[in-house]
């Protein structure tokens, strides 16, 4: 409603006023989604995802009408947070969720380490994503070079996560899911680094106006470079896939840990009686 009214000219708000109004709304939505994901409550996650998608539509419209790189940067980051939360929701509703099936001791033993590795990988990916979005929409050279340098830490974090997932058992449903996620994480990490270096070589350090053409520039814009577009977009899409896999790995590992705690508590009560 805010976006429609503003774009229709009924609200003569400045860009600063829009940012001031939307910032607390976005922070509240992200905070609620973070709480919902942490609690692993599917209903709350679904509500959080719905709210974030509504905000995405608003930010996307304002990015176009206001020609604002800031809105575009936030829009790009929030998109992958939504994807990650959707991956957690899918894992939570799976028929092989740890709360539905029994958890072997081997899987439970490795779950705590997997959850910590997934959290570390998520932090690295969030930093990488923010830097990439900043470079894409503003053309800031420092964002690009920091993104390139920090990729080493992200690769290490993802490697630790992938091989930690591979330590899960191979004879239970939950263990096989974790191992498949681990295989996907390792494969996507190798692909991401390869795509990143190729995109860097092909695209160069051109960002901002060279990468994003707005509606008021279509008549004078140069023809798009197909090769640059393919590699840059593939790098971005594979990064989003890695974000989703990381969240799914955290969800499964956290579910295993919590299921193990519940079993231990139940056994304790049973032993005391």
VEXDREN-2710 file (C-alpha; in Angstrom, 1 decimal):
% VEXDREN-2710
k/r/px/py/pz
1/UNK/0.0/0.0/0.0
2/UNK/2.9/2.4/0.9
3/UNK/4.6/1.7/-2.4
4/UNK/1.4/2.0/-4.5
5/UNK/0.5/5.3/-2.8
6/UNK/4.0/6.7/-3.2
7/UNK/4.3/5.7/-6.9
8/UNK/0.9/7.1/-7.6
9/UNK/2.0/10.5/-6.3
10/UNK/-0.4/10.5/-3.3
11/UNK/2.6/10.4/-0.9
12/UNK/5.2/13.0/-1.6
13/UNK/7.9/11.3/0.4
14/UNK/11.6/11.9/-0.1
15/UNK/14.0/9.0/-0.5
16/UNK/15.3/9.7/3.0
17/UNK/11.8/9.5/4.4
18/UNK/11.2/6.2/2.6
19/UNK/14.4/4.8/4.0
20/UNK/13.5/6.0/7.5
21/UNK/10.1/4.3/7.2
22/UNK/11.2/1.1/5.6
23/UNK/14.3/0.4/7.8
24/UNK/12.5/-0.5/11.0
25/UNK/9.9/-2.5/9.1
26/UNK/12.6/-4.5/7.3
27/UNK/14.6/-5.0/10.6
28/UNK/11.4/-6.2/12.3
29/UNK/10.6/-8.7/9.5
30/UNK/14.2/-10.0/9.5
31/UNK/14.2/-10.3/13.3
32/UNK/10.9/-12.2/13.3
33/UNK/12.2/-14.5/10.5
34/UNK/15.4/-15.2/12.5
35/UNK/13.4/-16.1/15.6
36/UNK/11.1/-18.3/13.6
37/UNK/14.0/-20.2/11.9
38/UNK/15.8/-20.5/15.3
39/UNK/12.7/-22.0/16.9
40/UNK/12.1/-24.3/13.9
41/UNK/8.4/-23.6/14.0
42/UNK/7.0/-24.2/10.5
43/UNK/4.0/-21.9/10.9
44/UNK/6.1/-19.0/12.1
45/UNK/8.6/-19.6/9.3
46/UNK/5.8/-19.5/6.7
47/UNK/4.5/-16.2/8.2
48/UNK/8.0/-14.7/8.2
49/UNK/8.6/-15.8/4.6
50/UNK/5.3/-14.3/3.5
51/UNK/6.1/-11.0/5.2
52/UNK/9.6/-10.9/3.6
53/UNK/8.2/-11.6/0.2
54/UNK/5.8/-8.7/0.6
55/UNK/8.7/-6.5/1.5
56/UNK/10.7/-7.8/-1.4
57/UNK/7.9/-6.6/-3.8
58/UNK/7.9/-3.2/-2.1
59/UNK/11.7/-2.8/-2.3
60/UNK/11.8/-4.1/-5.9
61/UNK/9.2/-1.5/-7.0
62/UNK/11.0/1.3/-5.1
63/UNK/14.4/0.2/-6.6
64/UNK/12.9/0.9/-10.1
65/UNK/10.9/4.1/-9.4
66/UNK/13.5/5.7/-7.2
67/UNK/16.5/4.4/-9.2
68/UNK/18.1/3.7/-5.8
69/UNK/21.2/1.4/-5.5
70/UNK/20.5/1.2/-1.8
71/UNK/17.1/-0.4/-2.3
72/UNK/18.6/-2.7/-4.9
73/UNK/21.4/-3.8/-2.5
74/UNK/18.9/-4.6/0.3
75/UNK/16.6/-6.3/-2.1
76/UNK/19.4/-8.6/-3.3
77/UNK/20.4/-9.6/0.2
78/UNK/16.9/-10.2/1.5
79/UNK/16.1/-12.5/-1.5
80/UNK/18.7/-15.0/-0.4
81/UNK/17.5/-14.8/3.2
82/UNK/14.1/-15.8/2.0
83/UNK/15.5/-18.7/0.0
84/UNK/17.4/-19.9/3.1
85/UNK/14.3/-19.7/5.2
86/UNK/12.3/-21.6/2.6
87/UNK/14.9/-24.4/2.7
88/UNK/14.5/-24.6/6.5
89/UNK/10.8/-24.8/6.1
90/UNK/11.1/-27.6/3.5
91/UNK/13.4/-29.5/5.8
92/UNK/11.1/-29.0/8.8
93/UNK/8.1/-30.4/6.9
94/UNK/10.0/-33.3/5.5
95/UNK/8.8/-36.8/6.3
96/UNK/12.3/-37.8/7.4
97/UNK/12.7/-34.9/9.9
98/UNK/14.5/-36.0/13.0
99/UNK/11.4/-35.4/15.2
100/UNK/9.5/-37.8/13.0
101/UNK/12.1/-40.6/12.7
102/UNK/14.5/-42.0/15.3
103/UNK/18.0/-40.5/15.3
104/UNK/21.1/-42.9/15.3
105/UNK/23.8/-42.2/17.9
106/UNK/26.3/-41.6/15.1
107/UNK/24.3/-38.8/13.5
108/UNK/23.5/-37.2/16.9
109/UNK/27.2/-37.2/17.8
110/UNK/28.2/-35.2/14.7
111/UNK/25.2/-32.9/14.7
112/UNK/26.5/-30.3/17.1
113/UNK/29.6/-29.8/15.0
114/UNK/27.6/-29.6/11.8
115/UNK/25.3/-27.0/13.3
116/UNK/28.3/-24.8/14.3
117/UNK/30.0/-25.3/10.9
118/UNK/26.7/-24.3/9.2
119/UNK/26.4/-21.1/11.3
120/UNK/30.0/-20.1/10.5
121/UNK/29.4/-20.8/6.8
122/UNK/26.2/-18.7/6.8
123/UNK/28.0/-15.7/8.4
124/UNK/30.7/-15.9/5.7
125/UNK/28.1/-16.2/2.9
126/UNK/26.1/-13.3/4.3
127/UNK/29.3/-11.1/4.2
128/UNK/30.1/-12.3/0.7
129/UNK/26.5/-11.7/-0.5
130/UNK/26.4/-8.2/1.0
131/UNK/29.7/-7.2/-0.6
132/UNK/28.6/-8.7/-4.0
133/UNK/25.3/-6.8/-3.9
134/UNK/27.0/-3.6/-2.9
135/UNK/29.4/-3.9/-5.9
136/UNK/26.7/-5.0/-8.3
137/UNK/24.5/-1.9/-7.6
138/UNK/27.0/0.8/-6.7
139/UNK/30.2/-0.3/-8.5
140/UNK/32.3/0.2/-5.3
141/UNK/35.8/-1.1/-6.1
142/UNK/36.5/-1.8/-2.4
143/UNK/33.4/-4.0/-2.2
144/UNK/34.7/-6.1/-5.1
145/UNK/38.2/-6.6/-3.8
146/UNK/37.0/-7.3/-0.3
147/UNK/34.6/-9.9/-1.8
148/UNK/37.5/-11.5/-3.7
149/UNK/39.8/-11.6/-0.7
150/UNK/37.1/-12.8/1.7
151/UNK/36.2/-15.6/-0.6
152/UNK/39.1/-17.6/0.8
153/UNK/37.5/-17.6/4.3
154/UNK/34.1/-18.5/2.8
155/UNK/35.6/-21.4/0.9
156/UNK/37.3/-22.8/4.0
157/UNK/34.0/-22.4/6.0
158/UNK/32.1/-24.2/3.3
159/UNK/34.7/-26.9/3.0
160/UNK/34.6/-27.6/6.8
161/UNK/30.8/-27.7/6.6
162/UNK/30.7/-30.1/3.6
163/UNK/33.2/-32.6/5.1
164/UNK/31.5/-32.4/8.5
165/UNK/28.2/-33.4/6.8
166/UNK/30.0/-36.3/5.1
167/UNK/30.7/-37.7/8.5
168/UNK/27.0/-38.5/9.1
169/UNK/26.0/-42.2/9.0
170/UNK/25.0/-43.8/5.8
171/UNK/22.3/-46.2/7.1
172/UNK/19.6/-43.9/8.4
173/UNK/17.2/-41.6/6.5
174/UNK/18.5/-38.5/8.4
175/UNK/22.2/-39.5/7.9
176/UNK/21.8/-40.0/4.2
177/UNK/20.1/-36.6/3.9
178/UNK/23.0/-34.9/5.7
179/UNK/25.5/-36.7/3.5
180/UNK/23.7/-35.7/0.3
181/UNK/23.7/-32.1/1.5
182/UNK/27.4/-32.4/2.2
183/UNK/28.1/-33.6/-1.3
184/UNK/26.1/-30.8/-2.8
185/UNK/27.9/-28.2/-0.6
186/UNK/31.3/-29.4/-1.7
187/UNK/30.3/-29.6/-5.4
188/UNK/28.7/-26.1/-5.3
189/UNK/31.7/-24.6/-3.5
190/UNK/34.1/-25.9/-6.2
191/UNK/31.7/-24.6/-8.9
192/UNK/31.3/-21.2/-7.1
193/UNK/35.0/-20.6/-6.9
194/UNK/35.4/-21.5/-10.6
195/UNK/32.6/-19.3/-11.7
196/UNK/33.8/-16.5/-9.4
197/UNK/37.2/-16.4/-11.0
198/UNK/35.8/-16.6/-14.6
199/UNK/33.2/-13.9/-13.8
200/UNK/36.0/-11.7/-12.4
201/UNK/38.1/-12.2/-15.5
202/UNK/35.2/-11.6/-17.9
203/UNK/33.3/-8.9/-16.0
204/UNK/36.2/-7.0/-14.5
205/UNK/35.7/-4.3/-12.0
206/UNK/32.7/-2.7/-13.7
207/UNK/29.7/-2.4/-11.4
208/UNK/26.9/0.0/-10.7
209/UNK/25.9/1.8/-13.9
210/UNK/27.9/-0.6/-16.0
211/UNK/26.1/-3.6/-14.6
212/UNK/22.5/-2.4/-13.9
213/UNK/20.6/-0.4/-16.5
214/UNK/17.5/1.3/-15.3
215/UNK/14.4/2.1/-17.2
216/UNK/15.4/5.7/-17.9
217/UNK/18.6/4.5/-19.6
218/UNK/17.2/1.9/-22.0
219/UNK/17.2/4.1/-25.1
220/UNK/20.9/4.9/-24.7
221/UNK/22.2/1.7/-23.1
222/UNK/24.7/-0.5/-25.0
223/UNK/23.8/-4.0/-26.0
224/UNK/24.3/-6.5/-23.2
225/UNK/27.4/-8.7/-23.2
226/UNK/25.9/-12.2/-23.2
227/UNK/29.1/-13.9/-21.9
228/UNK/29.4/-11.5/-19.0
229/UNK/25.7/-11.9/-18.2
230/UNK/25.9/-15.7/-18.2
231/UNK/28.9/-16.0/-15.9
232/UNK/27.9/-13.3/-13.5
233/UNK/24.3/-14.6/-13.2
234/UNK/25.5/-18.2/-12.8
235/UNK/27.9/-17.1/-10.0
236/UNK/25.0/-15.3/-8.3
237/UNK/22.6/-18.2/-8.7
238/UNK/25.0/-20.8/-7.4
239/UNK/25.8/-18.6/-4.4
240/UNK/22.1/-18.5/-3.6
241/UNK/22.0/-22.3/-3.9
242/UNK/24.9/-22.5/-1.4
243/UNK/23.0/-20.2/1.0
244/UNK/20.0/-22.5/0.8
245/UNK/22.1/-25.7/1.3
246/UNK/23.8/-24.0/4.3
247/UNK/20.5/-23.2/6.0
248/UNK/19.1/-26.7/5.2
249/UNK/22.3/-28.2/6.8
250/UNK/21.8/-26.1/9.9
251/UNK/18.1/-27.0/10.2
252/UNK/18.8/-30.7/9.9
253/UNK/21.7/-30.7/12.4
254/UNK/19.7/-28.5/14.9
255/UNK/16.8/-30.9/14.5
256/UNK/19.0/-33.8/15.3
257/UNK/20.5/-32.1/18.3
258/UNK/17.1/-31.2/19.7
259/UNK/15.7/-34.6/19.0
260/UNK/18.6/-36.1/20.9
261/UNK/18.0/-33.8/23.9
262/UNK/14.4/-34.8/23.9
263/UNK/15.3/-38.5/23.9
264/UNK/17.8/-38.0/26.7
265/UNK/15.2/-36.2/28.8
266/UNK/12.6/-38.9/28.2
267/UNK/15.0/-41.6/29.1
268/UNK/15.9/-39.7/32.3
269/UNK/12.3/-39.5/33.3
270/UNK/11.9/-43.1/32.5
271/UNK/14.9/-44.1/34.5
272/UNK/13.7/-42.1/37.5
273/UNK/10.4/-43.9/37.6
END
